[in-house]
Each structure stands twice: as C-alpha cells, then as structure tokens.
Amino acid sequence: MTRATVPVALGDRSYDIHIGPTVLAEAGALMAPLLRRKHTIIVTDETVAGLHLETLTASLDRAGIGHEAIVLPPGEGTKSVDQLSALLDRIFAIGIERGSTLTALGGGVIGDLVGFAAAIALRGIDFIQIPTTLLAQVDSSVGGKTGINVAAGKNLVGAFHQPRLVLADTTVLDTLPVRELRAGYAEIVKYGAIDDFPFFEWLETHGADLLDGDVAARIHAVKVSCEAKARIVAEDERESGRRALLNFGHTFGHALESATGYGSRLLHGEGVSIGMVMAFDLSARLGLCDGQDAARFARHLGELGLPTGPSSVPGVAWSARDLVGRMATDKKVKDGKLTFILARGIGSAFQTQDVDPADLTAVLEEAIAA
C-alpha cells in the first residue's frame, strides 16, 4: 500500500483524509479544488517551518495558490489565550474574508489552535489540516475538535469545527524524535483498546516495525486509526454518545498533564499511555475485565518504550488527592460526577459514571507507589 484515502462522512461537511508518502508535495493540487479563494494563510511553528514549510509553499506555487505564513513558537504553551489573540491579530492584519482558508501545518498544538481560530474568525472560515506528527495524523487532525488550554484545564475552551481536508504525509514522520513517535503510537493503540482487538493483535506483531520506519506498517496503522475515528465521528460528531470512547485514558492523562504544567516532562501521548493503563487497572479492580488483559495491555506499551505509570515521569511529587481534584475540572464531568471510559477487555470499552471514589483513589495510589 503506497496511498490511502479515508472519507469522513458528515453530509455537506464531509471531507477526505489523504494518507501516504508524497502527500505534502501534492498538497497544492489536492487543496485547489476546495479553496473558495486561490489563497491560504499557513500557520505553523518554528520547528516544523524549518523542516516542511518550503515543501508546502512550493506545492502551492505549482498549483497557483497564493500564500502567507505565520510562524509561532513550538510547544504546548502555544495553545493559550494569549497566543490565540496574537494569531487572530496577525490573520486580520494579513486580511481575510468569509471565503478565506487557514492551513494548519504542524502537530496537535497547531491543529487545535488554528482550527479554533478558523471557527471564531468572522464566525467561521475554512481550514485545512496538514498534521506533521503521528499523534496528530491519527487523532487530533480528524473529527473537528479544536481548542486551547486555560489555567483550569486542557482544551476547556474550544469549538467543533470540521476541516475541509486532512493531508497526512507519512514521510514527514521520519523527522520526528523517537519520543514523539512513541507518544503518537499511544493514540494508535487506543483504537485497538476501545473496539478492535484484531488491530491490537496486529500492533503486537507490527508496532515495533511502525516505530522503526516501516512505510507499509505506518500507512496501515494511520489508515485503520483514521477509519475508526471517521466511523465514530460520523455517528456522533459532538460527543453525545459513542464518540466519548475516544477519550479512553484521557481523563487520567489530562490530570497527569495538568500536574506537570503541560510541559515537556510529559507529552500528551505519554499521559494517554499512562492513563490507559490506569483505566485498565481500574476496570480490573472493579471486576469488569480480567487482570491478565490489563497486564497484557501495559506490557505492550512498555515493550515499545512508552511510560506505564506516573513514576516514569521525573521530578513530580504525585498526589492521588491532587489528581482527583484535577479530574473534577474535566469536560466530561456530568451532574458533578466523573465520567470514565473503562474496559471489559481489550477491544471492549464503555462509558460509565459508576465508579466509587475509593476505588479510583486506590488505583491512583497504587500507580504512584509502583
């Protein structure tokens, strides 16, 4: 397999995800039919600009698409109110109208920020996602969730705003540090955990190949992940039901990220990795799944170099009470009760609010002590 296209079926807001090793060089030709103006504002960060901006702008030039570029600082700190305000000022200074299109070239931080800017500028303009990290290719670039972080928590300010197109070039993954690849892999394993046990089994065999650069394995994993997310988003675009399963591990993971200040000590995918292990441990404690499934899942993540417990993160004085308090600000809290995605086994996740706080605290304390 050298190329794949995955449709996201949302009626007149449907769009395609193009996956393959030459997608970025062909971006102009793929974008041109969708642009209402032959112009786009590219938003990227300093790291990605140095690696991939020239390839994109050359492709746009070949397609006769005008462009301006805005380059932002890298890192989770860019997903902030201040950076959003500054970005909007720069966009309006360049000049936009209702037919304008923003292009997000970068990882999840850039995609979330630019998508939110597109959602609120002139009450909504088009945007295109060009994800440059594995995590963004398989998760954050698909489905229309956009937003920023605030002091109270991660992604608490945002909007649902679907892109017009997603271009996932698997070649750009070669420029990622191994740590970033592993963080993205956590979101891939998530799809196996929630409802696709055969995919999890495939990952047990081929996950290391994917991380080592096997092109076919990468394309297959990105395609299967995007197909899974596309199906769920088509059923439940605004997370009123089944889409909540995509948050497996995230209630724990976001609390861990918050406790570390959303910095480089704990990447988002690493937080999700630890969070999924905690979700399986809580499921086993509640008698919902076999402890062997929980151990098998954690073992696979650990074998590929992902963290499986808070002790993997240096320099943090973890507190179960503090983490529970941080979970209380999660977007998924309903009627004052925490919502969890738990598992009856690998490939069988479900949503519940029926968790005794004592069991939650016990699992957190055990994880911290491990």
Secondary structure per residue as TSV (DSSP state, phi and psi in degrees):
chain	resnum	aa	ss	phi	psi
A	1	M	-	360.0	122.4
A	2	T	-	-111.1	-11.5
A	3	R	-	-159.9	144.6
A	4	A	E	-143.3	148.0
A	5	T	E	-127.2	126.4
A	6	V	E	-116.9	120.3
A	7	P	E	-84.0	144.1
A	8	V	E	-109.8	109.9
A	9	A	-	-88.6	101.5
A	10	L	-	-134.0	43.3
A	11	G	G	63.7	-129.6
A	12	D	G	-75.6	-2.0
A	13	R	G	-108.4	18.2
A	14	S	-	-67.2	154.9
A	15	Y	E	-154.6	167.2
A	16	D	E	-109.0	150.9
A	17	I	E	-110.8	116.2
A	18	H	E	-98.1	126.0
A	19	I	E	-124.3	127.5
A	20	G	E	163.8	175.6
A	21	P	T	-81.9	-6.1
A	22	T	T	-123.7	14.8
A	23	V	T	-64.4	-42.1
A	24	L	G	-63.0	-40.7
A	25	A	G	-66.8	-21.3
A	26	E	G	-103.0	9.5
A	27	A	H	-55.6	-44.4
A	28	G	H	-57.6	-47.0
A	29	A	H	-64.8	-35.7
A	30	L	H	-75.4	-32.3
A	31	M	H	-80.5	-34.1
A	32	A	G	-51.2	-45.7
A	33	P	G	-65.8	-16.3
A	34	L	G	-99.4	-12.8
A	35	L	-	-81.8	128.4
A	36	R	S	-79.0	-23.1
A	37	R	S	-124.6	145.2
A	38	K	S	-79.9	56.8
A	39	H	E	-159.0	147.7
A	40	T	E	-146.8	150.3
A	41	I	E	-101.4	117.4
A	42	I	E	-88.9	131.4
A	43	V	E	-118.6	127.1
A	44	T	E	-145.9	-176.2
A	45	D	E	-116.3	171.9
A	46	E	H	-61.1	-39.5
A	47	T	H	-66.4	-49.7
A	48	V	H	-67.6	-37.2
A	49	A	I	-57.3	-42.7
A	50	G	I	-66.7	-23.9
A	51	L	I	-97.1	-38.8
A	52	H	I	-131.8	-9.8
A	53	L	I	-63.7	-40.7
A	54	E	H	-62.8	-39.3
A	55	T	H	-62.1	-43.1
A	56	L	H	-66.4	-47.8
A	57	T	H	-66.0	-34.0
A	58	A	H	-63.4	-39.8
A	59	S	H	-65.7	-40.4
A	60	L	H	-65.6	-39.8
A	61	D	H	-60.2	-43.3
A	62	R	H	-62.1	-30.2
A	63	A	T	-91.0	1.6
A	64	G	T	72.5	29.0
A	65	I	-	-102.6	120.6
A	66	G	E	-70.0	156.4
A	67	H	E	-157.5	150.8
A	68	E	E	-127.6	153.9
A	69	A	E	-125.3	137.6
A	70	I	E	-117.6	123.6
A	71	V	E	-111.9	122.8
A	72	L	E	-109.0	165.2
A	73	P	-	-66.4	148.7
A	74	P	-	-79.9	161.9
A	75	G	S	108.5	159.9
A	76	E	G	-60.3	-26.3
A	77	G	G	-62.4	-18.5
A	78	T	G	-72.2	-19.6
A	79	K	S	-84.2	64.4
A	80	S	S	-132.1	165.2
A	81	V	H	-60.7	-43.2
A	82	D	H	-63.1	-45.3
A	83	Q	H	-68.7	-35.2
A	84	L	H	-62.3	-46.1
A	85	S	H	-61.1	-44.8
A	86	A	H	-64.6	-39.0
A	87	L	H	-63.9	-44.8
A	88	L	H	-61.7	-40.3
A	89	D	H	-59.3	-43.1
A	90	R	H	-69.9	-37.1
A	91	I	H	-62.9	-46.3
A	92	F	H	-69.1	-29.6
A	93	A	H	-66.7	-36.6
A	94	I	H	-67.4	-40.0
A	95	G	-	107.7	117.2
A	96	I	-	-133.8	163.0
A	97	E	-	-140.3	178.8
A	98	R	T	-59.0	-24.9
A	99	G	T	-90.7	7.6
A	100	S	-	-78.0	160.1
A	101	T	E	-133.7	131.3
A	102	L	E	-94.3	147.3
A	103	T	E	-123.1	121.0
A	104	A	E	-93.7	111.6
A	105	L	E	-111.0	100.7
A	106	G	E	162.9	-164.8
A	107	G	S	-86.8	-159.8
A	108	G	H	-63.7	-33.2
A	109	V	H	-62.3	-50.8
A	110	I	H	-64.8	-44.3
A	111	G	H	-60.2	-45.3
A	112	D	H	-65.9	-43.4
A	113	L	H	-66.7	-47.8
A	114	V	H	-67.5	-39.2
A	115	G	H	-61.0	-40.0
A	116	F	H	-69.4	-40.4
A	117	A	H	-59.7	-41.2
A	118	A	H	-66.1	-34.5
A	119	A	H	-67.3	-31.1
A	120	I	H	-108.6	-16.9
A	121	A	G	-70.1	125.4
A	122	L	G	52.3	30.7
A	123	R	G	62.4	22.9
A	124	G	-	125.3	111.9
A	125	I	-	-126.8	169.5
A	126	D	E	-72.5	152.5
A	127	F	E	-147.5	157.3
A	128	I	E	-123.9	138.1
A	129	Q	E	-101.3	125.9
A	130	I	E	-122.6	84.4
A	131	P	E	-74.2	135.1
A	132	T	-	-113.8	3.8
A	133	T	S	-117.8	157.5
A	134	L	H	-63.1	-40.9
A	135	L	H	-60.2	-44.8
A	136	A	I	-67.2	-37.2
A	137	Q	I	-64.7	-36.1
A	138	V	I	-98.6	-7.7
A	139	D	I	-140.2	-74.7
A	140	S	I	-69.4	-23.4
A	141	S	T	-79.1	-13.4
A	142	V	S	-111.8	132.0
A	143	G	S	111.9	-12.1
A	144	G	-	85.3	7.8
A	145	K	E	-78.7	125.0
A	146	T	E	-130.4	159.5
A	147	G	E	163.0	-179.2
A	148	I	E	-134.4	165.9
A	149	N	E	-93.0	149.1
A	150	V	E	-130.4	174.7
A	151	A	T	-58.0	-32.4
A	152	A	T	-74.5	-18.0
A	153	G	E	162.5	177.5
A	154	K	E	-84.0	133.7
A	155	N	E	57.5	30.5
A	156	L	E	-81.0	-13.3
A	157	V	E	-120.7	121.5
A	158	G	E	-178.9	-168.3
A	159	A	E	-155.5	156.1
A	160	F	E	-85.8	118.9
A	161	H	-	-150.7	107.7
A	162	Q	-	-76.4	141.5
A	163	P	-	-72.3	166.2
A	164	R	S	-87.2	-19.7
A	165	L	-	-166.1	147.0
A	166	V	E	-126.5	127.6
A	167	L	E	-118.1	105.7
A	168	A	E	-108.0	96.6
A	169	D	E	-88.2	113.8
A	170	T	G	-71.4	-18.5
A	171	T	G	-65.4	-35.5
A	172	V	G	-65.0	-19.3
A	173	L	G	-64.6	-21.4
A	174	D	G	-64.7	-19.6
A	175	T	G	-90.4	-3.7
A	176	L	S	-80.9	142.8
A	177	P	-	-62.6	152.2
A	178	V	H	-56.7	-38.0
A	179	R	H	-60.3	-41.5
A	180	E	H	-66.2	-39.6
A	181	L	H	-60.7	-46.4
A	182	R	H	-61.3	-40.8
A	183	A	H	-60.7	-40.6
A	184	G	H	-66.9	-35.0
A	185	Y	H	-60.6	-31.6
A	186	A	H	-58.1	-39.3
A	187	E	H	-71.5	-27.6
A	188	I	H	-68.4	-47.6
A	189	V	H	-59.7	-31.9
A	190	K	H	-53.5	-40.6
A	191	Y	H	-65.1	-36.0
A	192	G	H	-66.8	-37.4
A	193	A	H	-67.4	-37.7
A	194	I	H	-82.8	-36.8
A	195	D	H	-161.5	22.3
A	196	D	-	-145.8	76.3
A	197	F	H	-60.7	-39.8
A	198	P	H	-58.9	-35.0
A	199	F	H	-67.1	-40.1
A	200	F	H	-60.3	-42.3
A	201	E	H	-62.1	-40.3
A	202	W	H	-61.4	-41.3
A	203	L	H	-65.9	-36.1
A	204	E	H	-58.4	-33.5
A	205	T	H	-86.6	-38.1
A	206	H	H	-114.8	-2.8
A	207	G	H	-58.6	-42.1
A	208	A	H	-64.1	-36.9
A	209	D	H	-62.1	-42.8
A	210	L	H	-57.3	-48.9
A	211	L	H	-67.6	-28.4
A	212	D	H	-81.1	-5.1
A	213	G	T	108.9	7.2
A	214	D	-	-62.1	116.0
A	215	V	H	-63.3	-47.2
A	216	A	H	-62.5	-40.3
A	217	A	H	-65.2	-40.3
A	218	R	H	-64.9	-47.0
A	219	I	H	-61.2	-44.2
A	220	H	H	-61.8	-46.1
A	221	A	H	-65.7	-41.9
A	222	V	H	-65.3	-42.0
A	223	K	H	-62.5	-49.7
A	224	V	H	-62.7	-41.0
A	225	S	H	-63.3	-45.7
A	226	C	H	-67.0	-37.8
A	227	E	H	-61.5	-42.4
A	228	A	H	-63.3	-46.1
A	229	K	H	-67.6	-38.9
A	230	A	H	-61.1	-41.9
A	231	R	H	-60.8	-45.6
A	232	I	H	-69.0	-41.4
A	233	V	H	-64.6	-39.5
A	234	A	H	-63.2	-33.0
A	235	E	H	-78.4	-34.6
A	236	D	-	-149.7	75.7
A	237	E	T	-62.1	-38.7
A	238	R	T	-107.0	23.5
A	239	E	S	58.9	48.6
A	240	S	S	-94.9	-6.2
A	241	G	S	-155.5	-104.4
A	242	R	G	-62.4	-30.8
A	243	R	G	-60.8	-23.3
A	244	A	G	-59.4	-24.0
A	245	L	G	-60.2	-25.9
A	246	L	G	-66.8	-11.1
A	247	N	G	-89.0	12.3
A	248	F	T	-53.6	123.3
A	249	G	T	84.3	-11.9
A	250	H	H	-79.7	-31.9
A	251	T	H	-60.6	-44.4
A	252	F	H	-67.8	-47.3
A	253	G	H	-61.4	-42.0
A	254	H	H	-65.7	-36.1
A	255	A	H	-64.7	-40.7
A	256	L	H	-63.9	-43.9
A	257	E	H	-61.4	-42.8
A	258	S	H	-61.2	-41.4
A	259	A	H	-66.6	-24.4
A	260	T	T	-97.8	5.3
A	261	G	T	76.1	23.3
A	262	Y	T	54.9	34.6
A	263	G	S	-103.5	-164.9
A	264	S	T	-77.7	-9.3
A	265	R	T	-65.2	-29.8
A	266	L	S	-142.4	107.1
A	267	L	-	-72.4	158.5
A	268	H	H	-56.1	-47.7
A	269	G	H	-63.9	-32.1
A	270	E	H	-67.7	-40.6
A	271	G	H	-62.3	-40.0
A	272	V	H	-65.4	-39.5
A	273	S	H	-58.1	-51.9
A	274	I	H	-63.0	-40.6
A	275	G	H	-63.0	-38.6
A	276	M	H	-67.1	-38.8
A	277	V	H	-61.8	-42.9
A	278	M	H	-62.7	-39.7
A	279	A	H	-63.4	-40.4
A	280	F	H	-67.1	-40.8
A	281	D	H	-62.9	-41.5
A	282	L	H	-65.4	-40.8
A	283	S	H	-60.4	-42.8
A	284	A	H	-66.5	-41.0
A	285	R	H	-61.3	-36.2
A	286	L	T	-82.5	-0.3
A	287	G	T	77.1	18.8
A	288	L	S	-85.2	-31.9
A	289	C	S	-138.5	161.5
A	290	D	-	-69.6	136.6
A	291	G	H	-60.1	-25.6
A	292	Q	H	-67.4	-34.7
A	293	D	H	-64.8	-43.1
A	294	A	H	-61.3	-43.0
A	295	A	H	-67.7	-40.1
A	296	R	H	-62.1	-43.2
A	297	F	H	-64.2	-47.2
A	298	A	H	-63.8	-37.7
A	299	R	H	-62.7	-41.5
A	300	H	H	-62.4	-45.0
A	301	L	H	-62.3	-44.4
A	302	G	H	-63.8	-38.2
A	303	E	H	-62.9	-27.5
A	304	L	T	-96.6	10.3
A	305	G	T	89.2	10.5
A	306	L	-	-87.9	147.7
A	307	P	-	-70.4	144.4
A	308	T	-	-122.3	2.4
A	309	G	S	-158.9	159.6
A	310	P	G	-58.4	-28.8
A	311	S	G	-64.8	-14.2
A	312	S	G	-70.4	-17.7
A	313	V	S	-97.8	116.8
A	314	P	T	-75.9	149.3
A	315	G	T	75.5	23.4
A	316	V	-	-122.6	128.0
A	317	A	-	-89.8	88.4
A	318	W	-	-69.3	146.6
A	319	S	-	-140.0	125.4
A	320	A	H	-60.3	-40.7
A	321	R	H	-62.8	-42.1
A	322	D	H	-63.5	-42.7
A	323	L	H	-65.2	-40.7
A	324	V	H	-61.4	-40.8
A	325	G	H	-62.1	-38.9
A	326	R	H	-69.0	-35.5
A	327	M	H	-63.0	-29.5
A	328	A	T	-64.3	-18.2
A	329	T	T	-94.0	2.7
A	330	D	-	-63.1	146.8
A	331	K	T	-61.2	-23.7
A	332	K	T	-88.6	3.8
A	333	V	-	-65.4	132.9
A	334	K	B	-135.1	127.4
A	335	D	T	53.9	36.3
A	336	G	T	77.6	4.0
A	337	K	B	-113.4	139.9
A	338	L	-	-68.5	140.2
A	339	T	-	-104.7	130.1
A	340	F	E	-120.6	146.8
A	341	I	E	-101.1	114.6
A	342	L	E	-116.4	-180.0
A	343	A	E	-136.2	140.4
A	344	R	E	-90.8	-2.0
A	345	G	E	159.8	172.0
A	346	I	T	-65.4	122.1
A	347	G	T	93.3	12.3
A	348	S	E	-144.6	77.0
A	349	A	E	-98.2	156.6
A	350	F	E	-153.7	164.5
A	351	Q	E	-102.4	139.9
A	352	T	E	-154.2	154.2
A	353	Q	-	-113.9	3.9
A	354	D	-	-89.5	68.3
A	355	V	-	-126.8	123.0
A	356	D	-	-69.1	126.7
A	357	P	H	-53.7	-30.5
A	358	A	H	-66.5	-37.8
A	359	D	H	-68.0	-41.1
A	360	L	H	-60.4	-48.2
A	361	T	H	-61.3	-41.1
A	362	A	H	-62.6	-42.7
A	363	V	H	-64.6	-41.9
A	364	L	H	-64.0	-43.5
A	365	E	H	-64.7	-39.6
A	366	E	H	-64.6	-41.3
A	367	A	H	-65.6	-40.3
A	368	I	H	-66.8	-36.9
A	369	A	H	-77.9	-19.4
A	370	A	-	-67.1	360.0
